């Protein structure tokens, strides 16, 4: 397992020998833009191709 952890040295991974690893929890709250897009999914999907050209 220690060989695999070296591949992800930029991530704070906790190794465990028994049981399961503890969850670090976290995550962030959705931004105002994300919430607006979720509330207007149909309009958001239609506007994406227009912004890509």
Steps between C-alpha positions, in 0.01 A plus 500: 500500500785740568605483134159631397510786751823629342309556176280754675745695710300820435195352679480468879407128499479307825616141475340234714603146584173394662140596451409788274658840457335788679316744280648846496156643430493838342381620167377846437165660464378548141568845360222743415563429129464126555175546690363729229595251229336214687185706538492572127636174357314526166616856434853419614532204262373708209745783572812278509527444122449873443799584719721243324434656162 
